Amino acid sequence: MANNENLIKIFEYALNQEKTGMSFFKTSLERMGVGAAVTAFKQIVEEEKRHIVFIESILEKLRQDQDMDLSSFENEVIKPTNYFDDRSRSEFLEKCLYESMIPDVTVFNTAWLIEKDLSEFYEKTAEKVEGPASKALKMLASWEKSHERFFKEFRDKLTDTYAHMPWGG
């Protein structure tokens, strides 16, 4: 089992990664011109803020050498968000095609990689610690997995769409 000092380092790293991801999403908002994509990224920024509050709460307890009380977060498990409804998904992809917004493929790919790396970190680290720390990391992994699935879906759809376009022909 990891001692408090090690747990503090783990959660400090997690906090920095969450803040970096949130910063990327905020910056991406400025680059995206499609309303549905902006709405989705705003929702993810809000969820990342909740991850940050969660981790800061854990760090505060660890630094004060208190037990981690996750009970206040038990009901906070973020349900997979439908960032785009079916109509918005269709409109978003159609707009991407119409305006050939290739930078959006890059944004979605980068976002997917950020979320994938973080969910894998949380999963692997949860296996190395015990008790409330493991439970907290598993919760974080689950939250990041929902973001990862969202970004992967759009990255794959956009990549496939662009790969099959009749460019210049």
N, CA, C and O of each residue as an XYZ file, in Angstrom:
676
protein
N       0.842     -1.185      0.000
C       0.000      0.000      0.000
C       0.884      1.245      0.000
O       1.911      1.292      0.678
N       0.481      2.222     -0.749
C       1.247      3.466     -0.849
C       1.020      4.310      0.398
O      -0.092      4.378      0.922
N       2.087      4.952      0.866
C       1.920      5.837      2.017
C       1.376      7.182      1.546
O       1.248      7.421      0.345
N       1.053      8.074      2.512
C       0.454      9.366      2.160
C       1.325     10.183      1.220
O       0.815     10.838      0.311
N       2.622     10.149      1.430
C       3.518     10.928      0.574
C       3.411     10.466     -0.886
O       3.355     11.287     -1.801
N       3.383      9.170     -1.085
C       3.231      8.640     -2.445
C       1.856      8.962     -3.015
O       1.728      9.311     -4.189
N       0.834      8.843     -2.183
C      -0.516      9.165     -2.644
C      -0.625     10.642     -3.014
O      -1.269     10.994     -4.003
N      -0.002     11.490     -2.229
C      -0.010     12.924     -2.542
C       0.624     13.158     -3.907
O       0.104     13.933     -4.709
N       1.737     12.496     -4.172
C       2.397     12.651     -5.481
C       1.503     12.156     -6.613
O       1.422     12.789     -7.665
N       0.839     11.037     -6.402
C      -0.059     10.478     -7.417
C      -1.177     11.470     -7.733
O      -1.454     11.755     -8.898
N      -1.814     11.990     -6.686
C      -2.943     12.890     -6.902
C      -2.501     14.282     -7.360
O      -3.265     14.977     -8.029
N      -1.285     14.698     -7.012
C      -0.764     15.957     -7.564
C      -0.543     15.815     -9.075
O      -0.855     16.721     -9.847
N      -0.008     14.682     -9.473
C       0.175     14.420    -10.901
C      -1.185     14.417    -11.600
O      -1.351     15.032    -12.653
N      -2.151     13.722    -11.008
C      -3.494     13.668    -11.584
C      -4.091     15.067    -11.704
O      -4.706     15.398    -12.718
N      -3.913     15.877    -10.683
C      -4.440     17.243    -10.698
C      -3.814     18.051    -11.827
O      -4.510     18.766    -12.548
N      -2.508     17.937    -11.976
C      -1.832     18.654    -13.069
C      -2.325     18.190    -14.434
O      -2.518     19.006    -15.335
N      -2.529     16.884    -14.591
C      -3.012     16.354    -15.865
C      -4.426     16.842    -16.158
O      -4.739     17.201    -17.293
N      -5.277     16.856    -15.142
C      -6.650     17.335    -15.321
C      -6.648     18.814    -15.728
O      -7.402     19.224    -16.611
N      -5.804     19.594    -15.083
C      -5.723     21.028    -15.403
C      -5.198     21.235    -16.823
O      -5.672     22.116    -17.540
N      -4.222     20.427    -17.228
C      -3.687     20.519    -18.583
C      -4.767     20.168    -19.601
O      -4.922     20.858    -20.609
N      -5.503     19.110    -19.341
C      -6.589     18.718    -20.235
C      -7.650     19.803    -20.329
O      -8.114     20.131    -21.422
N      -8.032     20.358    -19.192
C      -9.049     21.409    -19.200
C      -8.562     22.623    -19.988
O      -9.334     23.246    -20.718
N      -7.304     22.952    -19.841
C      -6.730     24.072    -20.592
C      -6.797     23.802    -22.094
O      -7.127     24.696    -22.873
N      -6.485     22.573    -22.498
C      -6.572     22.212    -23.913
C      -8.007     22.372    -24.419
O      -8.234     22.915    -25.500
N      -8.973     21.894    -23.629
C     -10.363     21.977    -24.059
C     -10.817     23.425    -24.172
O     -11.542     23.780    -25.101
N     -10.393     24.260    -23.231
C     -10.755     25.684    -23.293
C     -10.142     26.342    -24.528
O     -10.810     27.116    -25.215
N      -8.887     26.041    -24.809
C      -8.222     26.598    -25.989
C      -8.897     26.097    -27.269
O      -9.041     26.849    -28.233
N      -9.306     24.837    -27.276
C      -9.969     24.263    -28.447
C     -11.299     24.944    -28.718
O     -11.715     25.067    -29.870
N     -11.966     25.385    -27.662
C     -13.230     26.097    -27.837
C     -13.058     27.310    -28.739
O     -13.927     27.624    -29.553
N     -11.936     27.980    -28.586
C     -11.668     29.182    -29.364
C     -11.459     28.858    -30.846
O     -11.703     29.709    -31.701
N     -11.015     27.648    -31.155
C     -10.736     27.249    -32.535
C     -11.948     26.691    -33.251
O     -11.995     26.677    -34.481
N     -12.924     26.231    -32.492
C     -14.058     25.541    -33.099
C     -15.167     26.525    -33.406
O     -15.516     27.374    -32.586
N     -15.708     26.398    -34.589
C     -16.754     27.301    -34.999
C     -18.134     26.674    -35.042
O     -19.109     27.368    -35.329
N     -18.245     25.391    -34.767
C     -19.522     24.699    -34.845
C     -20.172     24.719    -33.476
O     -19.558     24.329    -32.483
N     -21.410     25.172    -33.424
C     -22.120     25.311    -32.160
C     -22.177     24.039    -31.342
O     -21.952     24.075    -30.132
N     -22.473     22.910    -31.976
C     -22.598     21.654    -31.247
C     -21.268     21.235    -30.645
O     -21.227     20.744    -29.517
N     -20.178     21.422    -31.383
C     -18.860     21.064    -30.861
C     -18.501     21.965    -29.689
O     -17.940     21.506    -28.694
N     -18.824     23.249    -29.811
C     -18.547     24.185    -28.719
C     -19.327     23.769    -27.479
O     -18.786     23.766    -26.373
N     -20.589     23.421    -27.659
C     -21.424     22.988    -26.529
C     -20.837     21.749    -25.865
O     -20.768     21.673    -24.639
N     -20.418     20.783    -26.669
C     -19.838     19.554    -26.127
C     -18.569     19.855    -25.343
O     -18.376     19.328    -24.247
N     -17.702     20.698    -25.897
C     -16.456     21.020    -25.212
C     -16.725     21.792    -23.919
O     -16.012     21.612    -22.931
N     -17.735     22.637    -23.920
C     -18.087     23.366    -22.691
C     -18.545     22.395    -21.608
O     -18.193     22.559    -20.440
N     -19.326     21.385    -21.986
C     -19.765     20.380    -21.024
C     -18.571     19.616    -20.461
O     -18.513     19.329    -19.265
N     -17.629     19.294    -21.326
C     -16.452     18.548    -20.868
C     -15.601     19.413    -19.942
O     -15.068     18.912    -18.952
N     -15.468     20.696    -20.245
C     -14.730     21.600    -19.367
C     -15.377     21.603    -17.981
O     -14.675     21.564    -16.971
N     -16.706     21.649    -17.928
C     -17.408     21.630    -16.643
C     -17.148     20.314    -15.892
O     -16.960     20.319    -14.675
N     -17.138     19.206    -16.612
C     -16.851     17.920    -15.977
C     -15.411     17.870    -15.479
O     -15.143     17.338    -14.402
N     -14.487     18.421    -16.257
C     -13.086     18.455    -15.822
C     -12.942     19.287    -14.546
O     -12.135     18.964    -13.675
N     -13.724     20.351    -14.444
C     -13.703     21.163    -13.218
C     -14.116     20.321    -12.018
O     -13.536     20.449    -10.940
N     -15.122     19.455    -12.201
C     -15.555     18.591    -11.096
C     -14.467     17.580    -10.745
O     -14.293     17.237     -9.576
N     -13.734     17.099    -11.753
C     -12.621     16.184    -11.482
C     -11.574     16.906    -10.632
O     -11.040     16.336     -9.680
N     -11.288     18.147    -10.975
C     -10.288     18.940    -10.257
C     -10.717     19.147     -8.804
O      -9.905     18.993     -7.893
N     -11.972     19.492     -8.584
C     -12.480     19.676     -7.218
C     -12.358     18.374     -6.440
O     -11.968     18.381     -5.273
N     -12.685     17.269     -7.075
C     -12.600     15.952     -6.451
C     -11.162     15.666     -6.017
O     -10.922     15.262     -4.879
N     -10.222     15.873     -6.912
C      -8.815     15.595     -6.605
C      -8.284     16.565     -5.553
O      -7.545     16.153     -4.659
N      -8.643     17.835     -5.640
C      -8.207     18.810     -4.631
C      -8.721     18.440     -3.247
O      -8.021     18.625     -2.252
N      -9.941     17.918     -3.182
C     -10.499     17.476     -1.906
C      -9.691     16.316     -1.328
O      -9.407     16.275     -0.131
N      -9.332     15.389     -2.191
C      -8.513     14.248     -1.753
C      -7.154     14.735     -1.266
O      -6.676     14.313     -0.213
N      -6.540     15.615     -2.027
C      -5.220     16.128     -1.641
C      -5.270     16.861     -0.302
O      -4.356     16.735      0.514
N      -6.313     17.608     -0.083
C      -6.451     18.326      1.188
C      -6.475     17.350      2.362
O      -5.813     17.567      3.376
N      -7.242     16.281      2.212
C      -7.322     15.252      3.268
C      -5.962     14.575      3.470
O      -5.521     14.373      4.601
N      -5.310     14.231      2.367
C      -4.020     13.550      2.466
C      -2.972     14.441      3.131
O      -2.188     13.974      3.957
N      -2.963     15.712      2.771
C      -1.979     16.641      3.344
C      -2.216     16.880      4.834
O      -1.282     17.184      5.576
N      -3.461     16.743      5.263
C      -3.783     16.901      6.680
C      -3.743     15.567      7.413
O      -4.107     15.466      8.585
N      -3.290     14.548      6.692
C      -3.178     13.195      7.227
C      -4.515     12.684      7.767
O      -4.579     12.000      8.789
N      -5.578     13.040      7.045
C      -6.923     12.588      7.399
C      -7.334     11.454      6.478
O      -6.771     11.270      5.399
N      -8.321     10.703      6.924
C      -8.864      9.644      6.072
C      -9.585     10.274      4.890
O     -10.223     11.320      5.005
N      -9.463      9.605      3.759
C     -10.185     10.056      2.577
C     -11.642      9.687      2.746
O     -11.979      8.514      2.905
N     -12.502     10.682      2.711
C     -13.934     10.428      2.793
C     -14.526     10.653      1.412
O     -14.715     11.789      0.976
N     -14.811      9.565      0.740
C     -15.349      9.653     -0.617
C     -16.875      9.649     -0.628
O     -17.493      9.703     -1.691
N     -17.482      9.586      0.565
C     -18.938      9.479      0.615
C     -19.630     10.658     -0.064
O     -20.688     10.485     -0.669
N     -19.054     11.839      0.028
C     -19.684     12.997     -0.605
C     -19.600     12.916     -2.132
O     -20.310     13.634     -2.835
N     -18.729     12.038     -2.640
C     -18.577     11.885     -4.088
C     -19.218     10.606     -4.612
O     -19.229     10.361     -5.818
N     -19.756      9.787     -3.698
C     -20.344      8.506     -4.106
C     -21.400      8.701     -5.194
O     -21.459      7.927     -6.150
N     -22.223      9.721     -5.052
C     -23.293      9.966     -6.016
C     -22.844     10.856     -7.161
O     -23.636     11.202     -8.038
N     -21.587     11.220     -7.150
C     -21.042     12.130     -8.151
C     -20.578     11.392     -9.393
O     -20.130     12.012    -10.357
N     -20.682     10.082     -9.374
C     -20.228      9.319    -10.530
C     -20.919      9.892    -11.753
O     -22.144      9.878    -11.866
N     -20.116     10.385    -12.648
C     -20.640     11.081    -13.812
C     -21.160     10.061    -14.812
O     -20.428      9.208    -15.312
N     -22.437     10.183    -15.078
C     -23.039      9.305    -16.077
C     -22.543      9.750    -17.445
O     -22.316     10.938    -17.671
N     -22.373      8.796    -18.356
C     -21.938      9.184    -19.704
C     -22.877     10.241    -20.268
O     -24.089     10.041    -20.349
N     -22.300     11.353    -20.649
C     -23.077     12.457    -21.176
C     -23.277     12.279    -22.665
O     -22.365     11.870    -23.383
N     -24.463     12.585    -23.118
C     -24.735     12.585    -24.549
C     -24.397     13.993    -25.024
O     -25.284     14.833    -25.173
N     -23.126     14.245    -25.258
C     -22.658     15.580    -25.588
C     -23.353     16.139    -26.821
O     -23.585     17.344    -26.921
N     -23.679     15.266    -27.746
C     -24.438     15.651    -28.939
C     -25.671     14.755    -28.991
O     -25.558     13.537    -28.852
N     -26.821     15.335    -29.185
C     -27.966     14.478    -29.476
C     -27.823     14.011    -30.933
O     -26.935     14.475    -31.648
N     -28.684     13.107    -31.364
C     -28.538     12.526    -32.709
C     -28.552     13.597    -33.795
O     -27.768     13.537    -34.742
N     -29.437     14.568    -33.659
C     -29.528     15.628    -34.663
C     -28.235     16.442    -34.695
O     -27.700     16.736    -35.764
N     -27.741     16.800    -33.510
C     -26.506     17.589    -33.436
C     -25.321     16.819    -34.000
O     -24.456     17.401    -34.654
N     -25.278     15.506    -33.749
C     -24.195     14.680    -34.296
C     -24.191     14.760    -35.819
O     -23.157     14.982    -36.449
N     -25.375     14.574    -36.388
C     -25.503     14.599    -37.839
C     -25.136     15.972    -38.390
O     -24.395     16.074    -39.368
N     -25.654     17.028    -37.764
C     -25.352     18.389    -38.213
C     -23.864     18.694    -38.102
O     -23.286     19.331    -38.983
N     -23.247     18.236    -37.015
C     -21.828     18.490    -36.800
C     -20.996     17.842    -37.909
O     -20.137     18.489    -38.508
N     -21.256     16.566    -38.174
C     -20.494     15.875    -39.213
C     -20.752     16.488    -40.584
O     -19.829     16.625    -41.388
N     -22.008     16.859    -40.856
C     -22.350     17.489    -42.135
C     -21.610     18.821    -42.293
O     -21.085     19.125    -43.364
N     -21.576     19.602    -41.222
C     -20.893     20.898    -41.265
C     -19.384     20.698    -41.465
O     -18.740     21.463    -42.183
N     -18.844     19.684    -40.837
C     -17.419     19.387    -41.021
C     -17.128     19.098    -42.482
O     -16.134     19.568    -43.037
N     -18.011     18.317    -43.101
C     -17.824     17.981    -44.513
C     -17.960     19.230    -45.380
O     -17.145     19.480    -46.269
N     -18.982     19.988    -45.109
C     -19.273     21.166    -45.931
C     -18.140     22.184    -45.865
O     -17.744     22.766    -46.875
N     -17.634     22.383    -44.664
C     -16.605     23.404    -44.485
C     -15.200     22.814    -44.480
O     -14.219     23.545    -44.341
N     -15.097     21.492    -44.632
C     -13.815     20.803    -44.620
C     -12.953     21.266    -43.449
O     -11.856     21.796    -43.627
N     -13.485     21.048    -42.246
C     -12.822     21.526    -41.031
C     -11.822     20.495    -40.536
O     -12.007     19.897    -39.476
N     -10.784     20.294    -41.290
C      -9.772     19.300    -40.949
C      -9.141     19.553    -39.576
O      -8.815     18.584    -38.891
N      -8.951     20.807    -39.137
C      -8.393     21.000    -37.792
C      -9.218     20.330    -36.701
O      -8.672     19.950    -35.666
N     -10.542     20.176    -36.917
C     -11.351     19.507    -35.911
C     -10.954     18.057    -35.727
O     -11.066     17.525    -34.622
N     -10.490     17.403    -36.787
C     -10.008     16.029    -36.655
C      -8.823     16.017    -35.696
O      -8.725     15.146    -34.831
N      -7.942     16.968    -35.851
C      -6.763     17.064    -34.984
C      -7.169     17.339    -33.544
O      -6.614     16.747    -32.618
N      -8.129     18.229    -33.350
C      -8.599     18.550    -32.000
C      -9.200     17.310    -31.348
O      -8.881     16.994    -30.202
N     -10.065     16.610    -32.072
C     -10.695     15.420    -31.502
C      -9.684     14.314    -31.262
O      -9.801     13.581    -30.281
N      -8.693     14.175    -32.133
C      -7.661     13.163    -31.927
C      -6.825     13.482    -30.691
O      -6.558     12.603    -29.871
N      -6.417     14.735    -30.563
C      -5.618     15.139    -29.401
C      -6.418     14.976    -28.114
O      -5.897     14.491    -27.110
N      -7.689     15.383    -28.146
C      -8.542     15.237    -26.967
C      -8.686     13.763    -26.586
O      -8.639     13.414    -25.406
N      -8.862     12.901    -27.590
C      -8.974     11.468    -27.328
C      -7.706     10.943    -26.662
O      -7.778     10.184    -25.696
N      -6.546     11.347    -27.180
C      -5.280     10.878    -26.604
C      -5.103     11.350    -25.165
O      -4.626     10.595    -24.317
N      -5.484     12.588    -24.889
C      -5.390     13.117    -23.524
C      -6.237     12.265    -22.584
O      -5.764     11.824    -21.536
N      -7.484     12.039    -22.964
C      -8.401     11.282    -22.103
C      -7.984      9.818    -21.983
O      -8.094      9.226    -20.910
N      -7.510      9.241    -23.071
C      -7.055      7.841    -23.064
C      -5.865      7.678    -22.123
O      -5.844      6.767    -21.294
N      -4.878      8.559    -22.250
C      -3.699      8.479    -21.383
C      -4.079      8.617    -19.915
O      -3.561      7.898    -19.061
N      -4.977      9.535    -19.633
C      -5.354      9.768    -18.248
C      -6.168      8.603    -17.687
O      -5.951      8.196    -16.546
N      -7.095      8.064    -18.467
C      -7.875      6.932    -17.958
C      -6.971      5.718    -17.723
O      -7.162      4.982    -16.755
N      -5.993      5.510    -18.601
C      -5.055      4.403    -18.404
C      -4.191      4.622    -17.158
O      -3.925      3.677    -16.414
N      -3.755      5.860    -16.931
C      -2.985      6.163    -15.721
C      -3.808      5.844    -14.476
O      -3.318      5.201    -13.548
N      -5.050      6.295    -14.462
C      -5.902      6.050    -13.292
C      -6.121      4.557    -13.077
O      -6.057      4.080    -11.944
N      -6.378      3.819    -14.147
C      -6.610      2.373    -14.019
C      -5.382      1.649    -13.479
O      -5.490      0.833    -12.563
N      -4.218      1.947    -14.045
C      -2.982      1.276    -13.628
C      -2.610      1.643    -12.198
O      -2.172      0.788    -11.427
N      -2.782      2.897    -11.848
C      -2.425      3.341    -10.511
C      -3.388      2.774     -9.471
O      -2.974      2.449     -8.358
N      -4.659      2.653     -9.821
C      -5.652      2.086     -8.903
C      -5.288      0.663     -8.501
O      -5.608      0.226     -7.395
N      -4.618     -0.062     -9.396
C      -4.205     -1.436     -9.101
C      -3.045     -1.487     -8.108
O      -2.812     -2.520     -7.479
N      -2.322     -0.387     -7.965
C      -1.130     -0.373     -7.123
C      -1.384      0.174     -5.729
O      -0.510      0.104     -4.864
N      -2.575      0.718     -5.504
C      -2.903      1.251     -4.178
C      -4.142      0.533     -3.662
O      -4.779     -0.233     -4.385
N      -4.468      0.789     -2.415
C      -5.602      0.101     -1.800
C      -6.569      1.107     -1.197
O      -6.285      2.302     -1.109
N      -7.706      0.592     -0.791
C      -8.665      1.367     -0.027
C      -9.283      2.517     -0.799
O      -9.508      2.418     -2.005
N      -9.557      3.619     -0.091
C     -10.229      4.760     -0.703
C      -9.459      5.362     -1.882
O     -10.066      5.877     -2.822
N      -8.133      5.298     -1.835
C      -7.337      5.848     -2.940
C      -7.601      5.054     -4.215
O      -7.756      5.635     -5.290
N      -7.653      3.748     -4.101
C      -7.944      2.908     -5.253
C      -9.341      3.188     -5.785
O      -9.554      3.286     -6.994
N     -10.278      3.312     -4.874
C     -11.666      3.597     -5.271
C     -11.756      4.948     -5.986
O     -12.443      5.066     -7.000
N     -11.067      5.961     -5.463
C     -11.077      7.293     -6.076
C     -10.483      7.246     -7.479
O     -11.018      7.854     -8.407
N      -9.390      6.531     -7.631
C      -8.749      6.424     -8.947
C      -9.626      5.662     -9.942
O      -9.646      5.985    -11.129
N     -10.342      4.661     -9.460
C     -11.266      3.927    -10.328
C     -12.422      4.825    -10.768
O     -12.879      4.742    -11.908
N     -12.891      5.684     -9.861
C     -13.942      6.636    -10.223
C     -13.437      7.580    -11.307
O     -14.125      7.837    -12.295
N     -12.235      8.089    -11.110
C     -11.653      8.999    -12.100
C     -11.463      8.299    -13.445
O     -11.724      8.883    -14.496
N     -11.012      7.057    -13.406
C     -10.826      6.291    -14.649
C     -12.152      6.144    -15.384
O     -12.206      6.291    -16.605
N     -13.203      5.860    -14.656
C     -14.525      5.706    -15.260
C     -14.982      7.009    -15.911
O     -15.511      6.994    -17.022
N     -14.785      8.116    -15.237
C     -15.177      9.416    -15.788
C     -14.397      9.708    -17.072
O     -14.967     10.147    -18.071
N     -13.091      9.458    -17.029
C     -12.269      9.739    -18.207
C     -12.599      8.804    -19.362
O     -12.505      9.195    -20.525
N     -12.984      7.574    -19.047
C     -13.364      6.617    -20.098
C     -14.553      7.145    -20.901
O     -14.606      6.968    -22.118
N     -15.509      7.793    -20.226
C     -16.669      8.314    -20.966
C     -16.230      9.426    -21.917
O     -16.748      9.524    -23.029
N     -15.285     10.260    -21.498
C     -14.749     11.297    -22.383
C     -13.977     10.648    -23.530
O     -14.099     11.047    -24.688
N     -13.191      9.649    -23.185
C     -12.381      8.957    -24.198
C     -13.266      8.376    -25.297
O     -12.972      8.527    -26.482
N     -14.356      7.709    -24.898
C     -15.263      7.115    -25.887
C     -15.867      8.185    -26.792
O     -15.966      7.989    -28.003
N     -16.268      9.303    -26.217
C     -16.854     10.394    -26.991
C     -15.876     10.906    -28.045
O     -16.221     11.003    -29.223
N     -14.668     11.228    -27.623
C     -13.695     11.784    -28.569
C     -13.275     10.768    -29.611
O     -13.069     11.125    -30.771
N     -13.143      9.508    -29.222
C     -12.759      8.472    -30.175
C     -13.831      8.307    -31.242
O     -13.520      8.174    -32.426
N     -15.084      8.316    -30.828
C     -16.172      8.173    -31.797
C     -16.091      9.256    -32.871
O     -16.178      8.954    -34.061
N     -15.926     10.492    -32.468
C     -15.883     11.566    -33.450
C     -14.572     11.592    -34.220
O     -14.556     11.908    -35.409
N     -13.495     11.269    -33.565
C     -12.223     11.187    -34.286
C     -12.312     10.146    -35.380
O     -11.897     10.391    -36.512
N     -12.858      8.972    -35.044
C     -12.988      7.899    -36.028
C     -13.925      8.289    -37.166
O     -13.629      8.037    -38.334
N     -15.056      8.905    -36.822
C     -16.013      9.301    -37.865
C     -15.422     10.364    -38.777
O     -15.559     10.283    -39.997
N     -14.768     11.355    -38.195
C     -14.182     12.419    -39.010
C     -13.042     11.889    -39.873
O     -12.940     12.235    -41.050
N     -12.197     11.060    -39.297
C     -11.074     10.490    -40.044
C     -11.598      9.650    -41.207
O     -11.110      9.766    -42.332
N     -12.589      8.805    -40.934
C     -13.159      7.960    -41.983
C     -13.812      8.803    -43.071
O     -13.668      8.515    -44.259
N     -14.517      9.826    -42.670
C     -15.186     10.705    -43.639
C     -14.171     11.370    -44.551
O     -14.334     11.378    -45.771
N     -13.135     11.922    -43.966
C     -12.115     12.590    -44.780
C     -11.346     11.600    -45.649
O     -10.951     11.933    -46.767
N     -11.134     10.403    -45.152
C     -10.404      9.396    -45.929
C     -11.176      8.948    -47.164
O     -10.579      8.490    -48.138
N     -12.486      9.077    -47.127
C     -13.311      8.608    -48.239
C     -13.894      9.749    -49.076
O     -14.784      9.524    -49.896
N     -13.410     10.936    -48.878
C     -13.910     12.071    -49.675
C     -13.288     12.051    -51.069
O     -12.131     11.663    -51.231
N     -14.046     12.465    -52.061
C     -13.509     12.532    -53.421
C     -12.696     13.821    -53.612
O     -13.144     14.759    -54.271
N     -11.512     13.846    -53.032
C     -10.684     15.046    -53.082
C     -10.231     15.335    -54.522
O      -9.683     14.469    -55.204
N     -10.467     16.534    -54.945
C      -9.941     17.035    -56.209
C     -10.291     16.231    -57.442
O      -9.554     16.257    -58.428
N     -11.372     15.537    -57.405
C     -11.549     14.675    -58.466
C     -12.574     14.682    -59.426
O     -12.590     13.835    -60.319
